[in-house]
Amino acid sequence: MKTIKNFSIAVLALFACCFTSCVSTQAEPSAFESQTGVAIVVPMRVFTWVKADGAKTFMKDYSSGKITFDYSEENDFIVKAEKVDGILKTTWGKQFTDNGENIRSLIITAFISSCYSMDNNKDGIDAAFDVMNQIFSDNMYAARIDSLMPSLKNGLDAYKKKTDWASYKAEYFSIEDNTFIVKK
């Protein structure tokens, strides 16, 4: 009886050690996070209060591998979205990293929404600017708007005013083959 009790205690201690080490070990950042300086946890938090395409499904899609993130410095675009076998594959280009590192984790939320919009044959440009408008209208993030690259910052201003938006959008942005491109 004493042997069974000691064995049970040893097994429980082993499980407790394993559980403690699993809980206290922080996950390594993905290659995408390391290359871009982006924390994917930020869009997860922002999507809890932003109303946008993908907001309700992003966490589930990300954790189940239905949306993936890759970075390619050679590509001169913000993001390309491609649905392959039910997986939304996103490739992020140099134009994304042209934005300051301190702002990328916020604006990726807008472009993730743009990817979902493009996948649903909607206007990915309007989707991105709608999300950026929601984010930077919040007092907590408003001061960070100056970290945006000029075409995005000025585009957000035009989007808010609505008077110049159509012409600004046509002159500065395009979506070709589900790829969001800043022209200037």
Rosetta constraint file for C-alpha pairs under 8 A:
AtomPair CA 1 CA 5 HARMONIC 6.28 0.50
AtomPair CA 2 CA 6 HARMONIC 6.14 0.50
AtomPair CA 3 CA 7 HARMONIC 6.01 0.50
AtomPair CA 4 CA 8 HARMONIC 6.02 0.50
AtomPair CA 5 CA 9 HARMONIC 6.20 0.50
AtomPair CA 6 CA 10 HARMONIC 6.14 0.50
AtomPair CA 7 CA 11 HARMONIC 6.17 0.50
AtomPair CA 8 CA 12 HARMONIC 6.14 0.50
AtomPair CA 9 CA 13 HARMONIC 6.07 0.50
AtomPair CA 10 CA 14 HARMONIC 6.15 0.50
AtomPair CA 11 CA 15 HARMONIC 6.27 0.50
AtomPair CA 12 CA 16 HARMONIC 6.08 0.50
AtomPair CA 13 CA 17 HARMONIC 6.15 0.50
AtomPair CA 14 CA 18 HARMONIC 6.22 0.50
AtomPair CA 15 CA 19 HARMONIC 5.97 0.50
AtomPair CA 16 CA 20 HARMONIC 5.98 0.50
AtomPair CA 17 CA 21 HARMONIC 6.15 0.50
AtomPair CA 18 CA 22 HARMONIC 6.17 0.50
AtomPair CA 19 CA 23 HARMONIC 6.12 0.50
AtomPair CA 20 CA 24 HARMONIC 6.00 0.50
AtomPair CA 21 CA 25 HARMONIC 5.85 0.50
AtomPair CA 29 CA 33 HARMONIC 5.74 0.50
AtomPair CA 29 CA 34 HARMONIC 6.20 0.50
AtomPair CA 30 CA 34 HARMONIC 6.27 0.50
AtomPair CA 31 CA 35 HARMONIC 6.05 0.50
AtomPair CA 31 CA 70 HARMONIC 7.79 0.50
AtomPair CA 32 CA 36 HARMONIC 6.06 0.50
AtomPair CA 32 CA 38 HARMONIC 7.68 0.50
AtomPair CA 32 CA 69 HARMONIC 6.24 0.50
AtomPair CA 32 CA 70 HARMONIC 5.55 0.50
AtomPair CA 32 CA 71 HARMONIC 5.86 0.50
AtomPair CA 33 CA 37 HARMONIC 5.35 0.50
AtomPair CA 33 CA 38 HARMONIC 4.86 0.50
AtomPair CA 33 CA 39 HARMONIC 5.96 0.50
AtomPair CA 33 CA 40 HARMONIC 7.20 0.50
AtomPair CA 34 CA 38 HARMONIC 7.29 0.50
AtomPair CA 35 CA 71 HARMONIC 7.12 0.50
AtomPair CA 36 CA 71 HARMONIC 7.48 0.50
AtomPair CA 36 CA 97 HARMONIC 6.42 0.50
AtomPair CA 36 CA 101 HARMONIC 7.65 0.50
AtomPair CA 37 CA 101 HARMONIC 6.17 0.50
AtomPair CA 37 CA 104 HARMONIC 7.63 0.50
AtomPair CA 37 CA 105 HARMONIC 7.86 0.50
AtomPair CA 38 CA 101 HARMONIC 7.45 0.50
AtomPair CA 38 CA 104 HARMONIC 6.07 0.50
AtomPair CA 38 CA 105 HARMONIC 4.88 0.50
AtomPair CA 39 CA 105 HARMONIC 5.75 0.50
AtomPair CA 40 CA 44 HARMONIC 6.83 0.50
AtomPair CA 40 CA 105 HARMONIC 7.01 0.50
AtomPair CA 41 CA 45 HARMONIC 6.42 0.50
AtomPair CA 42 CA 46 HARMONIC 6.12 0.50
AtomPair CA 42 CA 105 HARMONIC 5.92 0.50
AtomPair CA 42 CA 106 HARMONIC 6.61 0.50
AtomPair CA 42 CA 109 HARMONIC 7.88 0.50
AtomPair CA 43 CA 47 HARMONIC 5.76 0.50
AtomPair CA 43 CA 105 HARMONIC 6.98 0.50
AtomPair CA 43 CA 106 HARMONIC 6.71 0.50
AtomPair CA 43 CA 108 HARMONIC 6.95 0.50
AtomPair CA 43 CA 109 HARMONIC 4.90 0.50
AtomPair CA 44 CA 48 HARMONIC 6.86 0.50
AtomPair CA 44 CA 58 HARMONIC 7.22 0.50
AtomPair CA 44 CA 59 HARMONIC 6.07 0.50
AtomPair CA 45 CA 49 HARMONIC 7.80 0.50
AtomPair CA 46 CA 50 HARMONIC 6.11 0.50
AtomPair CA 46 CA 106 HARMONIC 7.83 0.50
AtomPair CA 46 CA 109 HARMONIC 7.21 0.50
AtomPair CA 46 CA 135 HARMONIC 7.97 0.50
AtomPair CA 47 CA 51 HARMONIC 7.25 0.50
AtomPair CA 47 CA 52 HARMONIC 7.86 0.50
AtomPair CA 47 CA 55 HARMONIC 4.91 0.50
AtomPair CA 47 CA 56 HARMONIC 7.29 0.50
AtomPair CA 47 CA 58 HARMONIC 7.84 0.50
AtomPair CA 47 CA 109 HARMONIC 7.40 0.50
AtomPair CA 48 CA 55 HARMONIC 7.14 0.50
AtomPair CA 48 CA 56 HARMONIC 7.83 0.50
AtomPair CA 50 CA 55 HARMONIC 6.96 0.50
AtomPair CA 50 CA 131 HARMONIC 6.85 0.50
AtomPair CA 50 CA 134 HARMONIC 6.64 0.50
AtomPair CA 50 CA 135 HARMONIC 7.41 0.50
AtomPair CA 51 CA 55 HARMONIC 6.44 0.50
AtomPair CA 51 CA 131 HARMONIC 7.53 0.50
AtomPair CA 52 CA 113 HARMONIC 6.22 0.50
AtomPair CA 52 CA 127 HARMONIC 7.21 0.50
AtomPair CA 52 CA 130 HARMONIC 7.89 0.50
AtomPair CA 52 CA 131 HARMONIC 6.60 0.50
AtomPair CA 53 CA 113 HARMONIC 5.11 0.50
AtomPair CA 53 CA 114 HARMONIC 7.46 0.50
AtomPair CA 53 CA 116 HARMONIC 5.81 0.50
AtomPair CA 53 CA 117 HARMONIC 6.00 0.50
AtomPair CA 53 CA 127 HARMONIC 7.45 0.50
AtomPair CA 54 CA 58 HARMONIC 5.41 0.50
AtomPair CA 54 CA 112 HARMONIC 7.50 0.50
AtomPair CA 54 CA 113 HARMONIC 5.60 0.50
AtomPair CA 54 CA 116 HARMONIC 5.69 0.50
AtomPair CA 54 CA 117 HARMONIC 7.96 0.50
AtomPair CA 55 CA 113 HARMONIC 7.22 0.50
AtomPair CA 57 CA 61 HARMONIC 5.90 0.50
AtomPair CA 58 CA 62 HARMONIC 5.88 0.50
AtomPair CA 58 CA 67 HARMONIC 7.91 0.50
AtomPair CA 59 CA 63 HARMONIC 6.11 0.50
AtomPair CA 60 CA 64 HARMONIC 6.08 0.50
AtomPair CA 61 CA 65 HARMONIC 5.99 0.50
AtomPair CA 61 CA 66 HARMONIC 4.64 0.50
AtomPair CA 61 CA 67 HARMONIC 5.67 0.50
AtomPair CA 62 CA 66 HARMONIC 5.93 0.50
AtomPair CA 62 CA 67 HARMONIC 5.27 0.50
AtomPair CA 62 CA 68 HARMONIC 7.01 0.50
AtomPair CA 65 CA 87 HARMONIC 7.24 0.50
AtomPair CA 66 CA 86 HARMONIC 6.82 0.50
AtomPair CA 66 CA 87 HARMONIC 4.45 0.50
AtomPair CA 66 CA 88 HARMONIC 5.96 0.50
AtomPair CA 67 CA 87 HARMONIC 5.61 0.50
AtomPair CA 67 CA 88 HARMONIC 4.57 0.50
AtomPair CA 67 CA 89 HARMONIC 5.71 0.50
AtomPair CA 67 CA 90 HARMONIC 7.22 0.50
AtomPair CA 68 CA 87 HARMONIC 7.41 0.50
AtomPair CA 68 CA 88 HARMONIC 6.41 0.50
AtomPair CA 68 CA 89 HARMONIC 4.92 0.50
AtomPair CA 68 CA 90 HARMONIC 5.85 0.50
AtomPair CA 69 CA 89 HARMONIC 6.49 0.50
AtomPair CA 69 CA 90 HARMONIC 5.09 0.50
AtomPair CA 69 CA 91 HARMONIC 6.03 0.50
AtomPair CA 69 CA 92 HARMONIC 7.37 0.50
AtomPair CA 70 CA 89 HARMONIC 7.89 0.50
AtomPair CA 70 CA 90 HARMONIC 6.23 0.50
AtomPair CA 70 CA 91 HARMONIC 4.73 0.50
AtomPair CA 70 CA 92 HARMONIC 6.11 0.50
AtomPair CA 71 CA 91 HARMONIC 5.48 0.50
AtomPair CA 71 CA 92 HARMONIC 4.70 0.50
AtomPair CA 71 CA 93 HARMONIC 6.01 0.50
AtomPair CA 72 CA 91 HARMONIC 6.81 0.50
AtomPair CA 72 CA 92 HARMONIC 6.17 0.50
AtomPair CA 72 CA 93 HARMONIC 5.23 0.50
AtomPair CA 72 CA 94 HARMONIC 7.08 0.50
AtomPair CA 73 CA 93 HARMONIC 5.50 0.50
AtomPair CA 73 CA 94 HARMONIC 4.99 0.50
AtomPair CA 74 CA 93 HARMONIC 7.00 0.50
AtomPair CA 74 CA 94 HARMONIC 6.89 0.50
AtomPair CA 75 CA 92 HARMONIC 7.90 0.50
AtomPair CA 75 CA 93 HARMONIC 4.88 0.50
AtomPair CA 75 CA 94 HARMONIC 6.02 0.50
AtomPair CA 76 CA 93 HARMONIC 5.64 0.50
AtomPair CA 76 CA 94 HARMONIC 5.32 0.50
AtomPair CA 76 CA 95 HARMONIC 5.85 0.50
AtomPair CA 76 CA 181 HARMONIC 7.62 0.50
AtomPair CA 77 CA 92 HARMONIC 7.28 0.50
AtomPair CA 77 CA 93 HARMONIC 5.01 0.50
AtomPair CA 77 CA 94 HARMONIC 6.19 0.50
AtomPair CA 77 CA 95 HARMONIC 5.09 0.50
AtomPair CA 77 CA 96 HARMONIC 7.12 0.50
AtomPair CA 77 CA 179 HARMONIC 7.08 0.50
AtomPair CA 77 CA 180 HARMONIC 6.19 0.50
AtomPair CA 77 CA 181 HARMONIC 4.69 0.50
AtomPair CA 77 CA 182 HARMONIC 6.60 0.50
AtomPair CA 78 CA 92 HARMONIC 5.68 0.50
AtomPair CA 78 CA 93 HARMONIC 5.08 0.50
AtomPair CA 78 CA 94 HARMONIC 6.60 0.50
AtomPair CA 78 CA 95 HARMONIC 4.72 0.50
AtomPair CA 78 CA 96 HARMONIC 4.56 0.50
AtomPair CA 78 CA 179 HARMONIC 7.56 0.50
AtomPair CA 78 CA 180 HARMONIC 5.61 0.50
AtomPair CA 78 CA 181 HARMONIC 5.80 0.50
AtomPair CA 78 CA 182 HARMONIC 7.18 0.50
AtomPair CA 79 CA 90 HARMONIC 6.57 0.50
AtomPair CA 79 CA 91 HARMONIC 5.55 0.50
AtomPair CA 79 CA 92 HARMONIC 4.37 0.50
AtomPair CA 79 CA 93 HARMONIC 5.90 0.50
AtomPair CA 79 CA 96 HARMONIC 7.25 0.50
AtomPair CA 79 CA 111 HARMONIC 7.28 0.50
AtomPair CA 79 CA 115 HARMONIC 7.82 0.50
AtomPair CA 79 CA 179 HARMONIC 5.73 0.50
AtomPair CA 79 CA 180 HARMONIC 5.40 0.50
AtomPair CA 79 CA 181 HARMONIC 7.49 0.50
AtomPair CA 80 CA 90 HARMONIC 5.57 0.50
AtomPair CA 80 CA 91 HARMONIC 5.17 0.50
AtomPair CA 80 CA 92 HARMONIC 6.49 0.50
AtomPair CA 80 CA 115 HARMONIC 7.49 0.50
AtomPair CA 80 CA 177 HARMONIC 7.94 0.50
AtomPair CA 80 CA 178 HARMONIC 5.70 0.50
AtomPair CA 80 CA 179 HARMONIC 4.08 0.50
AtomPair CA 80 CA 180 HARMONIC 6.27 0.50
AtomPair CA 81 CA 88 HARMONIC 6.54 0.50
AtomPair CA 81 CA 89 HARMONIC 5.74 0.50
AtomPair CA 81 CA 90 HARMONIC 4.60 0.50
AtomPair CA 81 CA 91 HARMONIC 6.63 0.50
AtomPair CA 81 CA 115 HARMONIC 5.48 0.50
AtomPair CA 81 CA 118 HARMONIC 7.36 0.50
AtomPair CA 81 CA 119 HARMONIC 7.19 0.50
AtomPair CA 81 CA 178 HARMONIC 5.56 0.50
AtomPair CA 81 CA 179 HARMONIC 6.41 0.50
AtomPair CA 82 CA 88 HARMONIC 5.68 0.50
AtomPair CA 82 CA 89 HARMONIC 5.18 0.50
AtomPair CA 82 CA 90 HARMONIC 6.46 0.50
AtomPair CA 82 CA 119 HARMONIC 7.43 0.50
AtomPair CA 82 CA 178 HARMONIC 6.96 0.50
AtomPair CA 83 CA 87 HARMONIC 5.41 0.50
AtomPair CA 83 CA 88 HARMONIC 4.41 0.50
AtomPair CA 83 CA 89 HARMONIC 5.98 0.50
AtomPair CA 83 CA 119 HARMONIC 7.14 0.50
AtomPair CA 84 CA 88 HARMONIC 6.51 0.50
AtomPair CA 84 CA 89 HARMONIC 7.06 0.50
AtomPair CA 88 CA 119 HARMONIC 7.99 0.50
AtomPair CA 90 CA 115 HARMONIC 7.52 0.50
AtomPair CA 92 CA 96 HARMONIC 6.47 0.50
AtomPair CA 93 CA 97 HARMONIC 7.18 0.50
AtomPair CA 94 CA 98 HARMONIC 6.21 0.50
AtomPair CA 95 CA 99 HARMONIC 7.30 0.50
AtomPair CA 95 CA 181 HARMONIC 7.91 0.50
AtomPair CA 95 CA 182 HARMONIC 7.32 0.50
AtomPair CA 96 CA 104 HARMONIC 7.51 0.50
AtomPair CA 97 CA 101 HARMONIC 7.24 0.50
AtomPair CA 97 CA 104 HARMONIC 7.32 0.50
AtomPair CA 98 CA 149 HARMONIC 6.97 0.50
AtomPair CA 99 CA 103 HARMONIC 6.79 0.50
AtomPair CA 99 CA 104 HARMONIC 6.37 0.50
AtomPair CA 99 CA 147 HARMONIC 6.99 0.50
AtomPair CA 99 CA 148 HARMONIC 5.69 0.50
AtomPair CA 99 CA 149 HARMONIC 5.35 0.50
AtomPair CA 100 CA 104 HARMONIC 6.41 0.50
AtomPair CA 100 CA 147 HARMONIC 5.86 0.50
AtomPair CA 100 CA 148 HARMONIC 6.80 0.50
AtomPair CA 100 CA 149 HARMONIC 7.67 0.50
AtomPair CA 101 CA 105 HARMONIC 7.67 0.50
AtomPair CA 102 CA 147 HARMONIC 7.59 0.50
AtomPair CA 103 CA 107 HARMONIC 6.36 0.50
AtomPair CA 103 CA 144 HARMONIC 7.05 0.50
AtomPair CA 103 CA 147 HARMONIC 6.29 0.50
AtomPair CA 103 CA 148 HARMONIC 6.96 0.50
AtomPair CA 104 CA 108 HARMONIC 5.83 0.50
AtomPair CA 105 CA 109 HARMONIC 7.28 0.50
AtomPair CA 106 CA 110 HARMONIC 7.67 0.50
AtomPair CA 106 CA 135 HARMONIC 7.86 0.50
AtomPair CA 107 CA 111 HARMONIC 6.64 0.50
AtomPair CA 107 CA 132 HARMONIC 6.69 0.50
AtomPair CA 108 CA 112 HARMONIC 5.94 0.50
AtomPair CA 109 CA 113 HARMONIC 6.32 0.50
AtomPair CA 109 CA 131 HARMONIC 7.42 0.50
AtomPair CA 110 CA 114 HARMONIC 6.28 0.50
AtomPair CA 110 CA 127 HARMONIC 7.19 0.50
AtomPair CA 110 CA 128 HARMONIC 4.41 0.50
AtomPair CA 110 CA 129 HARMONIC 6.92 0.50
AtomPair CA 110 CA 130 HARMONIC 7.73 0.50
AtomPair CA 110 CA 131 HARMONIC 5.00 0.50
AtomPair CA 110 CA 132 HARMONIC 5.76 0.50
AtomPair CA 111 CA 115 HARMONIC 6.18 0.50
AtomPair CA 111 CA 128 HARMONIC 5.37 0.50
AtomPair CA 112 CA 116 HARMONIC 6.50 0.50
AtomPair CA 112 CA 128 HARMONIC 7.97 0.50
AtomPair CA 113 CA 117 HARMONIC 6.19 0.50
AtomPair CA 113 CA 124 HARMONIC 7.64 0.50
AtomPair CA 113 CA 127 HARMONIC 6.34 0.50
AtomPair CA 113 CA 128 HARMONIC 6.27 0.50
AtomPair CA 113 CA 131 HARMONIC 7.54 0.50
AtomPair CA 114 CA 118 HARMONIC 6.05 0.50
AtomPair CA 114 CA 123 HARMONIC 7.67 0.50
AtomPair CA 114 CA 124 HARMONIC 4.24 0.50
AtomPair CA 114 CA 125 HARMONIC 6.56 0.50
AtomPair CA 114 CA 126 HARMONIC 7.93 0.50
AtomPair CA 114 CA 127 HARMONIC 5.26 0.50
AtomPair CA 114 CA 128 HARMONIC 5.10 0.50
AtomPair CA 115 CA 119 HARMONIC 6.09 0.50
AtomPair CA 115 CA 124 HARMONIC 6.65 0.50
AtomPair CA 115 CA 178 HARMONIC 7.75 0.50
AtomPair CA 116 CA 120 HARMONIC 6.31 0.50
AtomPair CA 116 CA 124 HARMONIC 7.92 0.50
AtomPair CA 117 CA 121 HARMONIC 6.23 0.50
AtomPair CA 117 CA 122 HARMONIC 4.89 0.50
AtomPair CA 117 CA 123 HARMONIC 6.29 0.50
AtomPair CA 117 CA 124 HARMONIC 5.22 0.50
AtomPair CA 117 CA 127 HARMONIC 6.68 0.50
AtomPair CA 118 CA 122 HARMONIC 5.34 0.50
AtomPair CA 118 CA 123 HARMONIC 6.36 0.50
AtomPair CA 118 CA 124 HARMONIC 5.18 0.50
AtomPair CA 118 CA 178 HARMONIC 5.96 0.50
AtomPair CA 119 CA 178 HARMONIC 7.59 0.50
AtomPair CA 123 CA 127 HARMONIC 6.33 0.50
AtomPair CA 124 CA 128 HARMONIC 6.14 0.50
AtomPair CA 124 CA 175 HARMONIC 7.42 0.50
AtomPair CA 124 CA 180 HARMONIC 7.55 0.50
AtomPair CA 125 CA 129 HARMONIC 6.36 0.50
AtomPair CA 125 CA 169 HARMONIC 7.85 0.50
AtomPair CA 125 CA 173 HARMONIC 7.48 0.50
AtomPair CA 125 CA 174 HARMONIC 7.60 0.50
AtomPair CA 125 CA 175 HARMONIC 7.48 0.50
AtomPair CA 125 CA 180 HARMONIC 7.41 0.50
AtomPair CA 126 CA 130 HARMONIC 5.94 0.50
AtomPair CA 127 CA 131 HARMONIC 6.38 0.50
AtomPair CA 128 CA 132 HARMONIC 6.24 0.50
AtomPair CA 129 CA 133 HARMONIC 5.91 0.50
AtomPair CA 129 CA 155 HARMONIC 7.88 0.50
AtomPair CA 129 CA 156 HARMONIC 6.25 0.50
AtomPair CA 129 CA 159 HARMONIC 6.88 0.50
AtomPair CA 130 CA 134 HARMONIC 6.37 0.50
AtomPair CA 131 CA 135 HARMONIC 6.18 0.50
AtomPair CA 132 CA 136 HARMONIC 5.99 0.50
AtomPair CA 132 CA 156 HARMONIC 7.31 0.50
AtomPair CA 133 CA 137 HARMONIC 5.87 0.50
AtomPair CA 133 CA 156 HARMONIC 6.71 0.50
AtomPair CA 133 CA 160 HARMONIC 7.27 0.50
AtomPair CA 134 CA 138 HARMONIC 6.78 0.50
AtomPair CA 135 CA 141 HARMONIC 6.59 0.50
AtomPair CA 135 CA 142 HARMONIC 7.72 0.50
AtomPair CA 136 CA 141 HARMONIC 5.31 0.50
AtomPair CA 136 CA 142 HARMONIC 4.56 0.50
AtomPair CA 136 CA 143 HARMONIC 7.97 0.50
AtomPair CA 136 CA 144 HARMONIC 7.72 0.50
AtomPair CA 136 CA 145 HARMONIC 6.56 0.50
AtomPair CA 137 CA 141 HARMONIC 7.39 0.50
AtomPair CA 137 CA 142 HARMONIC 5.99 0.50
AtomPair CA 138 CA 142 HARMONIC 5.97 0.50
AtomPair CA 139 CA 143 HARMONIC 7.57 0.50
AtomPair CA 141 CA 145 HARMONIC 7.32 0.50
AtomPair CA 144 CA 148 HARMONIC 7.74 0.50
AtomPair CA 145 CA 153 HARMONIC 6.79 0.50
AtomPair CA 146 CA 153 HARMONIC 7.15 0.50
AtomPair CA 148 CA 152 HARMONIC 6.12 0.50
AtomPair CA 148 CA 153 HARMONIC 5.50 0.50
AtomPair CA 149 CA 153 HARMONIC 6.21 0.50
AtomPair CA 150 CA 154 HARMONIC 5.89 0.50
AtomPair CA 151 CA 155 HARMONIC 5.75 0.50
AtomPair CA 151 CA 172 HARMONIC 7.03 0.50
AtomPair CA 151 CA 182 HARMONIC 7.64 0.50
AtomPair CA 151 CA 184 HARMONIC 6.96 0.50
AtomPair CA 152 CA 156 HARMONIC 5.99 0.50
AtomPair CA 153 CA 157 HARMONIC 6.45 0.50
AtomPair CA 154 CA 158 HARMONIC 6.27 0.50
AtomPair CA 155 CA 159 HARMONIC 5.99 0.50
AtomPair CA 155 CA 165 HARMONIC 7.33 0.50
AtomPair CA 155 CA 168 HARMONIC 6.71 0.50
AtomPair CA 155 CA 169 HARMONIC 7.11 0.50
AtomPair CA 156 CA 160 HARMONIC 6.18 0.50
AtomPair CA 157 CA 161 HARMONIC 6.38 0.50
AtomPair CA 158 CA 162 HARMONIC 5.92 0.50
AtomPair CA 158 CA 163 HARMONIC 7.02 0.50
AtomPair CA 158 CA 164 HARMONIC 5.46 0.50
AtomPair CA 158 CA 165 HARMONIC 4.85 0.50
AtomPair CA 158 CA 168 HARMONIC 7.00 0.50
AtomPair CA 159 CA 164 HARMONIC 7.52 0.50
AtomPair CA 159 CA 165 HARMONIC 5.06 0.50
AtomPair CA 161 CA 165 HARMONIC 7.28 0.50
AtomPair CA 162 CA 166 HARMONIC 7.71 0.50
AtomPair CA 164 CA 168 HARMONIC 5.99 0.50
AtomPair CA 165 CA 169 HARMONIC 5.76 0.50
AtomPair CA 166 CA 170 HARMONIC 6.21 0.50
AtomPair CA 167 CA 171 HARMONIC 6.12 0.50
AtomPair CA 168 CA 172 HARMONIC 5.98 0.50
AtomPair CA 168 CA 173 HARMONIC 8.00 0.50
AtomPair CA 169 CA 173 HARMONIC 5.43 0.50
AtomPair CA 169 CA 174 HARMONIC 7.71 0.50
AtomPair CA 170 CA 174 HARMONIC 6.89 0.50
AtomPair CA 171 CA 183 HARMONIC 7.35 0.50
AtomPair CA 171 CA 184 HARMONIC 7.99 0.50
AtomPair CA 172 CA 182 HARMONIC 5.80 0.50
AtomPair CA 172 CA 183 HARMONIC 4.95 0.50
AtomPair CA 172 CA 184 HARMONIC 5.47 0.50
AtomPair CA 173 CA 180 HARMONIC 7.35 0.50
AtomPair CA 173 CA 181 HARMONIC 5.68 0.50
AtomPair CA 173 CA 182 HARMONIC 4.67 0.50
AtomPair CA 173 CA 183 HARMONIC 5.43 0.50
AtomPair CA 173 CA 184 HARMONIC 7.76 0.50
AtomPair CA 174 CA 179 HARMONIC 7.93 0.50
AtomPair CA 174 CA 180 HARMONIC 6.03 0.50
AtomPair CA 174 CA 181 HARMONIC 5.26 0.50
AtomPair CA 174 CA 182 HARMONIC 6.65 0.50
AtomPair CA 174 CA 183 HARMONIC 7.06 0.50
AtomPair CA 175 CA 179 HARMONIC 5.14 0.50
AtomPair CA 175 CA 180 HARMONIC 4.68 0.50
AtomPair CA 175 CA 181 HARMONIC 6.07 0.50
AtomPair CA 176 CA 180 HARMONIC 6.97 0.50
AtomPair CA 176 CA 181 HARMONIC 7.77 0.50
